[in-house]
Amino acid sequence: MVILPAVDLLDGQVVRLAQGRRDQVTVYSKDPVEIARRWVEAGATWLHVVDLNGAFDGTYVNLPFARRIIEACGPGVRVELSGGIRTAETLAKAIEAGAARVVLGTKACEDPDFVQMAALRYKEKIAVAIDAKAGQVVSRGWVASTALTPAQLAGEMLKLGVQTIICTDVSRDGMLQGPNLGLLNEVLGVGVTQLIASGGVASIKDVEQLKTLEPKGVSGVIIGKALYEGTINLEKAIRVLNNQ
């Protein structure tokens, strides 16, 4: 199980949103590369880089910043890119930029054929984000509701060949209220074996709770605001996961 520090980009700046709301933004840095290096120096082997402009508007505009992060971190660090990846061209550009994994969100809800094509072509480099609010999947930067439950969508994605699922409780994202273990267990229940938890992680205790789900299939946890606000020390959290 690994920790993936979140580097959320909005207009080229590192930010965090409360519950994914564009009008609830906190800017933490104007230098995404410096932030990425900070987490790598603390021991991160994966980074979760999100283009929030893309998530809201459908076009991955922060790719130049993502590429700089990938180049600066070097071959020992793997970067997954997310947010606004909704065309074959954008997906190819993200892979060409050096992404170890590319996350599809809105396309998973709206175009399963696209997801199947991506999984067949890029295999383990494709992950699907399942963003949930009040028991239903949301898309398009978390502002559009769907009729799907998280478990239903996860099951469908497994059938299409997707190996990795990223599951976020939108209502807890950026709120430091702890992860939604019930939601995670629900998704694990359909046979997901590589689940990355996201949303609400606020303390080392939360990390320890998620660690107990590793035998069921939780392979990673994305941590954002807790790192930026200092409620979790990344080096200590990594030691906890490594049982040191």
C-alpha angles and dihedrals in degrees: 000000000000137000117235111198110215120236105188114191125204117169088342094305129111108246144157125219126208109238089342093293115152091210092055100066130150118192114216102172144356090212113071093178092056090050092049091050090050092059093043091051088052090057107271114153094180132043128196107213117188129191102211092182087058094046091056101034103029099240123100098229098158095063093113089059091046090052091051090051092051092048093046095050095051133211095308093068124066120211127200118201124211141169129070098009097145106135135061089240094054091045091052092048091052091051091046090051088063103263112166089204135009121209121218117198119152092030090058089060097041109029117030091170089062091051091050091050091049093048092048093049103037101023113184091013089076123082130171124222116218108195114189135193123176091347096308132099116250128196145179095061090328093292099105122070125216134196092240128105117219092248092051093051092045091053092050092050092051089055089054092056101261111148103184126056124188111203123196131180098214094199090061099040111119092359099098091224098132130262124297100246092178091059092048093050090049091056093042088054093071093060105272108159099179109047123164113201121218139172132057101018104153111155147024087259089061090052090050090051091053090048088063088062093055093096088056093053110279102141101170148002129221113218123189125147095028090062094046093046093044098239088124125042106213096211091052092046091052090051090052091054090048090051092240 
